[in-house]
Amino acid sequence: MAILVTGAAGFIGSHFVERLLAERPDARIVALDDFNAYYDPALKRQNAAGIAGSERVTLVEGSFGDARLVEDVMTRHEVRAIVHLGGYAGVRASVSMPLAYAEANVQGTLVLLEAARLHPVERFVLASSSTVYGAGCDVPFREDAPLGVPLSPYGASKRAAEIFAEYYTRMQGVPAVWLRPFSVYGPRMRPDLAMHVFASAITAGRPIPLFGDGSYQRDFTHVSDVCAGLLSAMTAEGVVGQAINLGHHKPVAVAELVRLLEDALGRQANIDRKPAFAGDMPVTCADLSKAERLLGYRPRVTISEGVRDFVAWFRGQSTG
Ligand SMILES: NC(=O)c1ccc[n+]([C@@H]2O[C@H](COP(=O)([O-])OP(=O)(O)OC[C@H]3O[C@@H](n4cnc5c(N)ncnc54)[C@H](O)[C@@H]3O)[C@@H](O)[C@H]2O)c1
């Protein structure tokens, strides 16, 4: 059987394909990515080169929003499961380009759900996001409590994708589950994410842009833990039709993250304070009881281990 992984050349996608190669020796993988320029496509090419060496991986360059291409992939490769990790993922960028987010994250997801209706799969795993939790939602965030209002077009696009997935599950028999990762980090992380931006600035001796007073807290979750949750969602029983958090349940203040990076990099940060961004939640924190119950999910990587792991990779990048 083949597993279609969208966004496979991206940060989480490339890790997830590696994980599949290691843990699903029976599986063929169709790795789909359009290598768009949201960030430097050369980084995505590097990620893709890392996975395309396996004869079990077929790399397809194109958009999951292209219904004809998706139809061709589904039939040609006999796709039996879809793990949909592709999309636009930046909170701030979504404010200035909401249409691109709607097109990729909503319409593109719909193309894949339609394909899964026409060519039944055993599981459709959708990467949603913690940004579906918005203003008015209680902390820690629980999947089945009121979600509040998403504070960005990104969060709104992910919520819309979830609702379409729910419709396809209830009414069209597509066995979908939608996971909500929280502030994912680790080697190969996107260059627009705070940890990466801070590490680059500290290393170059540039000021780091710190939005607000540094007290905002994020539930940073290592990419290996997120991949474990995604993998489990592909086969676990009782998850179809469910939203499930993939977080760490240990929020860290952004100022503390800066201190951890200073320690790991051995250099002081020079902070450039910027006004708080209205689309940022003051705290994100995942309630993990549902993930633990349904997926056996337990995050293993502490923030200090994870920052060291990220910095080891980051140093290799900057010197190599
Ligand atoms: N990184 C995080 O902290 C985080 C948190 C919550 C959810 N997520 C979700 O996880 C997924 C992966 O995020 P990431 O951080 O790895 O981002 P990423 O940008 O590194 O990866 C996304 C990939 O999708 C590809 N892509 C985008 N539109 C496409 C299209 N129409 N057709 C084919 N490929 C397309 C991009 O080229 C990119 O390689 C996204 O859906 C994101 O919303 C990420």
The ligand as a Gaussian input file, in Angstrom:
#p B3LYP/6-31G(d) Opt

LIG

0 1
 N        5.392000      24.039000      12.680000
 C        4.446000      24.217000      13.572000
 O        4.680000      24.743000      14.660000
 C        3.031000      23.750000      13.309000
 C        2.100000      23.843000      14.355000
 C        0.798000      23.421000      14.115000
 C        0.446000      22.906000      12.887000
 N        1.369000      22.836000      11.894000
 C        0.927000      22.317000      10.610000
 O        1.779000      21.250000      10.226000
 C        1.944000      21.244000       8.807000
 C        3.429000      21.299000       8.462000
 O        3.986000      22.504000       8.970000
 P        5.524000      22.860000       8.818000
 O        5.904000      23.696000       9.968000
 O        6.274000      21.620000       8.504000
 O        5.479000      23.812000       7.548000
 P        6.347000      23.813000       6.208000
 O        6.002000      25.085000       5.524000
 O        7.782000      23.532000       6.505000
 O        5.750000      22.580000       5.413000
 C        4.595000      22.676000       4.615000
 C        4.944000      22.149000       3.240000
 O        3.752000      22.169000       2.460000
 C        4.106000      22.514000       1.142000
 N        2.914000      23.033000       0.470000
 C        2.225000      24.168000       0.758000
 N        1.185000      24.301000      -0.082000
 C        1.222000      23.216000      -0.914000
 C        0.401000      22.764000      -1.979000
 N       -0.677000      23.468000      -2.389000
 N        0.705000      21.596000      -2.580000
 C        1.788000      20.857000      -2.184000
 N        2.602000      21.245000      -1.175000
 C        2.315000      22.394000      -0.542000
 C        5.196000      23.546000       1.294000
 O        6.017000      23.692000       0.143000
 C        5.972000      23.005000       2.495000
 O        7.071000      22.210000       2.088000
 C        1.154000      22.431000       8.274000
 O       -0.102000      21.991000       7.869000
 C        1.036000      23.328000       9.485000
 O       -0.086000      24.163000       9.394000
 C        2.655000      23.247000      12.072000

